[in-house]
Amino acid sequence: MPEEINRVLTDHCSDLLFCPTETAVNNLKKEGITKGVHLTGDVMVDALQENIKIAEKHSDILEELDLKLKGYYLATVHRAENTDDFHRLKNIVDAFCEIENLVFPCHPRTEKYLKDFGLWDELVKEIKATKPIGYLDMLVLEKNAKKILTDSGGIQKEAYILKVPCITLRDTTEWVETVEDGWNVLVGAKALTGLAGSWGRAPYKEKIVRMANEFEPKGEQRAVFGDGKASERIKVAIREMREMK
């Protein structure tokens, strides 16, 4: 993806590299980068811990959408691999229509393709589709959802941090730790192969519906994204580099 190309180019010309996870540190080592590398944790943990307090104090989104705590599913779709492919998007829509109490803040590009492909009317008849939701309201929706279905890398991570089971509508994920810890499952067209029985060959739609109904986290989390003090560690590392110069 373009983000990964940019990441590689930037990392190879940077003096300081702040890694959110041990996986990131190891990836840099494989690329020959060890100097200036700091395992700090993820600043997204810092931001979430700070902003969830504000969100819970000021957001009325649950009341506005008439939602009960842990009584709904939250879904987002925006990646081109899903929105621009009629068959993938149709599978997602068909799956969403079979999942009860599903809330779907709809990205503008997704709404465009849903309408272009003639899928919009079917979707909004069965689920609670909304306009895009602001960050604070979205945090409240994420925290209180029964499960989250998404193709967003950021929301996968926020789901993990908030301890909400996540179903990822993709074949791969940047955040492999969330899958390894058993809190995230991939249900893309090529995902889930090799599982027991014939489940690995099931159509994309059935994978989504079945995981929405059956997937539950396995075991405790390792807090792989840090303890909410990444920003402080980054500040210290920058200060130390400046003092050395």
TAVEN-V86574 format. One line per field, one symbol per residue. ss: DSSP state (~ for helix, > for strand, _ for the rest). phi: phi as a letter, one per 20 degrees, with the letter a starting at -180 (. if undefined). A space follows every 50 residues. Layout:
# TAVEN-V86574
ss: ???
phi: ???
This chain:
# TAVEN-V86574
ss: _~~~~~~~~~~_____>>>__~~~~~~~~~______>>>___~~~~~~~~ ~~~~~~~~__~~~~________>>>>___~~~~__~~~~~~~~~~~____ _>>>>__~~~~~~~~~___~~~~~~~_>>>____~~~~~~~~~~__>>>> __~~~~~~~~~____>>>_______~~~~~___>>>____________~~ ~__~~~~~~~~~~~_______________~~~~~~~~~~~~~~~_
phi: .gffffffffffceeccdefbfgfffffffendcfmecedndfffgffff efffffededffffelddgldbedccbbfgfefedgfffffffffgfedf lddcfefgffggfgffemdffffffdceecfgdfgffffffffdffbddb defffgffgffemdgcdeebecbfdffffgfndbcecfgdemfnfgmegf efgggfffffffedfcgdnefdlfeodndfffffgfffffffffe
